[in-house]
Amino acid sequence: MNLALIVNCAIAPVAFLVLCLPALRSTTARKWIPAVVLMSVLDSVATLLPLYVPALQVHGSHWNWSGKIIDIAVMLASALIFIATRRFTARDFGLTFRQAPGTGRAIVFMMIPYLIVMAVLTAKWFGETQPQTAETIWYEATMPGLAEELLWRGILLALLDRMFTGRLQLAGAEIGYGAIAVTLVFALVHGLHFGKDLAMQVSWLGALMAGVTGFLLAWLRLRTKSLVLPVVLHNATNVILETVPLMH
C-alpha cells in the first residue's frame, strides 16, 4: 500500500478522532471513541481489500463492485454486533423499512426539490459530455448509497449521537452533534486529497456539495428514522451527476 493511499484513508479516522475529543470529559461518552475511529478504518480496509487480493476482484469490471459489497457486509455485521450487545437497536442505525410519520412531506418538500436543483446545476456546470456505460449507471444506482449510508448516516451517526446527547429540532428532525460531525467529515473526505507526491489538493466545490448533500442526508435519516430514503437519495444524486449531460 503506497503512502498517499494510507494518508488519504487516514483523513476520516483522524478527523473523527479530533471531533470526538469533547467526549473525553464524560466517562460514559468517551468509551465510544474507539468504536467511531475503528468503523471509519474498517470502511477503508473493506473497500480497498480487492485491490490487494486479486481473487476478490470482479474481472472485466471498471468499478470496485466487490469492494463495496464487502464493505456493505462488514457494516451490516458490525451493526449486528452492536445490536447483539443490547446497547443499540436496529432502529438506532436506521435499519428498518418503517418510516416515521410525516415522511411524505419530507419527500415532497426536500427530496424532490433537491433532486431537481441538483439536475439543473449538473446540466449547467458539471454535466457529462459523453454518455456513460450501463455498468457505471448500475454501479452508481446501487453501491455507493448502500455502503456509505450504512456507515455515515447509520453506524457513525448513531455512535456519535450516543456520545453527545444535545439535540435541536429542525423541521421535524432532532439534529445533534452527530449529524454535524458526520457532515463535516463527509465534506472533508470529498474535498481533500493527497497526490502520489503527498501534495495536498483541495476541491472547495466538492467539499461544499458533499457538505450540503451530507447534511440533507443526515436530516432525512433523522426525520424518517430509517436509512431507506437516504440510500435512495444518495444513489439518485450519483446517477444525476453521472448521466445528466452538460448543456452548452
N, C-alpha and C positions, 0 to 999 in steps of 0.2 A: 504494500500500500504506500503510495507516494505521500510526501509530507503535505502537499497542498490539499489533498483529499482529506487527510487527518484534520488539518486546520479547519477546513470547511465543515466537516462533520462535528467539530467541537464547538461551533458557533452557538448552536441551540442549547446544548447542555450547560455551557459556561454562562450564557445569558440567563437561563432559568436559575442557575445557582445564585447568581447575583440578585435576581428578583426575589428569591426565597429568603435572603438574609434577614429581612424583618421578622421572619418566623422564629428566629433564634431566641427571641425574648419569651417565647411560650414553650414549655416543655411538651405540651400536647400537640403543638403545631410543628415543631422542628423535626419530629420523628418522620415526617412525610417528605422531607427534603431529599434524602437519598432515593426515594421512590420516583420523584419527579425527574431527577437527573438520570436515573437508570432507564426510565421509559424513553427518554429522549435519545439516549445512547443506543438502546435496543432497536429503535426505529431505523437508525442509520445502518447498524450492523445487519439487520434482517434484509433491508432493501438492497444493500450492496453485496450481500453474500454470493449471488450468482456470478458476479464479476470475478470472484476468486475460486469458485467451484464450478468449472465448466459443465459438469454433469447436470447442474441445475438450470442451465440456460435453455431458453426456447430457441432452437436453431432456426435461422431464416427470419427471425423477428427483428425489427428495428427498435422495439421498445422493451423495457425491462418488466415483462409480464410476470415472470417467476419471482423477481424481487418483491414486487408489490403483493403478490399472492402470499409469499412467505411473511411479509410484514403484516398483512391482514390476519394471518393465522397467529402470529406472535401477539398482536394486540388483543385479539379475542381470547387467547389463552391467558394473557396477563389479566384481562378484565375478570375472567372466571376465577383466577387465583384470588384476586382482591375480594370478589363476591364470596368465595368459599371461607374467607376469614370472618365473614359476617360484619365487617366494617363498612361495606358498601353493598348496595343493591344494584340489580341490572338497570333500574330506572335512574340511579345516580349517574350512570355512564351514558344514559340515553339509549340503552339497548332495549327498546320497546317500540312496537308499531302503534301503540296507543298515543293519540295526540291530545294535548291539553285543550280545554275549551277556548275558543277564540282563534284556533289555528287558521280557520278560513280567512279571517281578517288579516292575519299575517301574510297569507298567500296573496291576497288582493292588494294590500297596501304596501307591502315590502317586496316580496319575491318578484311579482310580475313587473312592477315599475323598475326594479333594479336590473332585471334581465333586458328590458327594453333600452334603458340607458346604456348598459354595457354593450349591447349590439350596435347602438348608434355611435358610441365612442370608438369601438373597434373599426367600424366601417370608415370613420373619418380619419383616424390617426394611425392605427397599427393593425389593420386587417391584413389578410393573406393576399399575396399576389399570384399564388399558384394553388390549384386545388390540392387538397390533402388526400392521402391514401385512405382506403377503407380501414386499414389497421389502425392508423392514427386516430381516426374518429371513434372507432370502437374502444380503443385504449382510453382516450380522454373521457369517454362517456361512462366508463366503469371504474377503472382502477384508482385514479388519484383521489376521488371523493371518498371511496370506501376506506382506503388505507389512512389518509390524512385526517379524516373526520373522527375515525376511531381513536386516533392518538390525540389530536389537538383539542377538538371540542368534546371528546369523550373522556378518556382517561386523565389527561393532563388538567383539563378544566375541573373535573371532579376532585382531583387531588388538591389542586390549589384552592378551590372553594372550601375544602375541608380544613385547610390550613388557615385561611383568612375568612372570617365569618361575616364581615360587614357587607351590607347589601344596599343598593339603590334601585328603586323602582323606575324602569324606563319602558314606557309603552307596553306594560304588561309583563315585562321580564325583570327578574331580580338580577341585576348586574353587580358583580363583586370584583374583588382584586383579581380573581382567577381569570375572568374574561379579559381584563385589561392586560394582564401579564401574557396570556396566550396570544393576544392580538399583537402586542409589541414584538414578541419573539417571532411570530409568523411573518410580520413585516420585515424584520431584520434578516431572516434567512432568505427571503425573496429579493432583498435589496443589496445584500453584501456578499461578495465572493472574492476569493483569493486565487490568483492565477498560478501557473506552474512555478513561476519565479517568486511566489508569495506576494506579488504586487496586489494591493487592495483595490478592488473595483466596486464602485458604488452606483447603484441604479436607484435614484430617488423616485423615479416614476414607478418602478417595480415595487419599491417599498410602500409607496403611497397606495397603489392599487391593492396590494396584498393586505395592507393595514385596514383599508376601508372594507374590503371583502371579508377579511378575517373577523372584523368586529360584527358585521352583519350576520355572519355565520354563527358566531357566539350568541348574539342576541336571539337568532332564530332557534338555536338549540335550547336556550333557557326559556324562551317563550312557549315552545311546543312541548318541552320536556322529552324530546326524542331526537335521535340523530337522522331520522328518515329524510326530512326536508333539507337539513344541511348537506347531506350527501347528494341529494338531487340538485340543489342549487350550486354546489361546488362543481359537479360534473357538467352541469349545463353551462356554467361560466367558462369552463375549459373548452367545451365544444364550440361555443361562440368565438372564443379567441382563436381557435384553430380553423374555423370554417367560414366566418364572415369575410367576404372579400373587401379589400381596400377600395373605396370609392374615390376616383380621381375628379 
